[in-house]
């Protein structure tokens, strides 16, 4: 758990930070009066070190004289004693122990008795159910003791209680999940650790290996994993009886350990790990499939955009000759010396009918609203169909308000994939299609081209599904990354008991209609103020120019008086008395400067 060197460090003084130095090694007048009651400067100095060390570390190391040099120097200056006085302190162990007992009583700390040990054990057990790391539990125990103002016992004793808590957590974990390990489940879990001839490795290793690229083969591999997990009913495992951190920890252990290491563990320790790993993998693989779908579709979209940019550039270069021809025509048409009757003959004479006919014949069709982006994506149709049918077949999509047509289109497309039908039904919705793509469908329908209509409609469905997943309008049950956004909010049943208290805290009406009416009044009041401000149009303020441009000058910052600024920057945890007391200043609103600065016990 801890090496000998680490144990030695836990028993001694660590390095001290400047903030800790100021916070803990600053004596109040009451503290100084307490330590000066001891006989001799050596004992005064040693008691002061113990008094400051106790709230810092939660205990006092046996070698008090080995305290950090900066801390010793600070106390030396406060007490007016040489630094060397501390070297002779603690020659008798009984003296140091007696002083520590008095310091503990003065500071309001206590030693750990049987009742306190029981409370600590329950705290460690609760933390061990979330995370099994011994070092993390030891640090948590130390923080618990300090917050409870309990003197930390010996390192070995504390580590023994950490070990007990970890053992209790393992037993409790098995108790909570063993009802799931019945019937054929133990054999299925053990099968994860056996090499599969088809895979050439264990299913556990296969499930733990992520994809390396967003390609159709990668999507299919993740879909195979998803199907494997669903055959094991991994998506139905209910492990809510375990804390989320415990589930995450066990899943990490399962991914980190080899199959041989898991096989050597007792069933009571092996099966909880494999169960949480299965449940976590079912969610992770589902999210990975959706992410790969997003990336694969977006990759073809980016490729189409690049092709479109190249086509637009080529179109621009091809139009240079037409631009030159237009310039020549405009020179003749706009020449005031040329009569209207002479414009036509002059054009035929100088420009020539052949050039104008050639320019007219070479002019390409007008671009659609998206400049041909969707038409470029049509070239990727065979690529998208390598994985899109499998994704739509394996995953059930849901959506919020306004997504009914898109979800219906997704269902129709999945059915077309499953049946092999080519023609889009006449009843297929198109209301979800963006305006920039609607022209493609209209043109294909008008021309009676069912193949083109199918391609463009299919692309619109896939792009709409991708965009819906990104925005949260479309979500997937059992997913974590693409979950229903409403699942992250309080349910109406959870919100109702808290609504009155929250509205009271923020000063808002309890009823929604009253809140909307109040917001409407506030809006109109603010608009009236804004209209008055704009009407004044004073320089240096918010105003409208003659051209209707809104000018917003930089906001002015609040000016903080020098003395309060020093207090704000130095007070938190750094002023005398902050170890156990709060400090404050009395503020005079009329003048805006602090009149008194005081701490209890220092008056």
Order of alpha helices (4+ residues) and beta strands (2+ residues): alpha-alpha-alpha-alpha-alpha-alpha-alpha-alpha-alpha-alpha-beta-beta-alpha-alpha-alpha-alpha-alpha-alpha-alpha-alpha-alpha-alpha-alpha-beta-alpha-alpha-alpha-beta-alpha-alpha-beta-beta-alpha-beta-beta
